Amino acid sequence: MNHQFSRHHRRPLERAGRGVAGRGRALDNVFIERLWRSLKYEDIYLKDYGQVDDPHIGLERYFESYNYRRVTRP
């Protein structure tokens, strides 16, 4: 076990009900992968971000819409 998973680092995870054995990570990854896929196909690929600040502003708008206005399926 490397230094990142020392007892000092494991305790807060274990108290929160999250171990470091990898249990639950695959399921967490599904949701993150789905989020990035939606972001790419619904925003990044459709817009031509020409300036450095453009993606920041566009992503801020996208996540506001994704979190508060998006219609989800039951």
C-alpha positions in Angstrom: 0.0 0.0 0.0 1.5 3.4 -1.0 1.7 6.5 1.1 -1.6 7.9 -0.4 -3.5 5.3 1.4 -1.8 5.5 4.7 -3.9 5.2 7.8 -4.1 9.0 8.0 -5.7 9.2 4.6 -7.9 6.1 5.0 -9.7 7.1 8.2 -11.9 10.0 6.8 -12.9 7.7 3.9 -13.8 4.9 6.2 -15.8 7.2 8.5 -17.7 8.3 5.5 -18.5 4.7 4.6 -16.1 4.7 1.7 -13.2 2.3 1.8 -10.2 2.2 -0.4 -10.6 -1.4 -1.6 -12.3 -0.3 -4.8 -15.8 -1.3 -3.8 -18.4 1.1 -5.3 -15.9 2.8 -7.6 -17.1 1.1 -10.8 -20.6 2.3 -10.1 -19.3 5.8 -9.4 -17.4 5.7 -12.7 -20.6 5.0 -14.7 -22.2 8.2 -13.6 -19.0 10.3 -14.2 -18.6 8.7 -17.7 -22.2 9.4 -18.5 -21.8 13.0 -17.4 -18.7 13.6 -19.6 -20.4 11.9 -22.5 -23.4 14.2 -22.2 -21.1 17.2 -21.8 -19.2 16.4 -24.9 -22.1 15.6 -27.2 -24.5 18.4 -25.9 -22.0 21.2 -25.5 -18.3 20.8 -26.5 -18.8 19.2 -29.9 -21.6 21.6 -30.8 -19.7 24.8 -30.0 -16.6 26.4 -31.4 -14.7 27.5 -28.3 -12.2 29.9 -29.9 -10.9 31.8 -26.8 -9.5 30.5 -23.5 -12.4 31.9 -21.5 -15.1 30.6 -23.8 -15.1 27.0 -22.4 -15.3 28.3 -18.9 -18.3 30.4 -19.6 -19.9 27.7 -21.8 -19.4 25.0 -19.2 -20.7 27.1 -16.4 -23.9 27.6 -18.5 -24.1 23.9 -19.3 -23.8 22.8 -15.7 -26.3 25.3 -14.6 -28.7 23.8 -17.2 -27.7 20.2 -16.4 -28.2 20.7 -12.6 -31.3 22.8 -12.5 -33.3 22.8 -15.8 -32.6 19.5 -17.4 -35.5 17.1 -17.7 -34.5 13.7 -16.5 -36.1 10.4 -17.1 -37.5 8.5 -14.1 
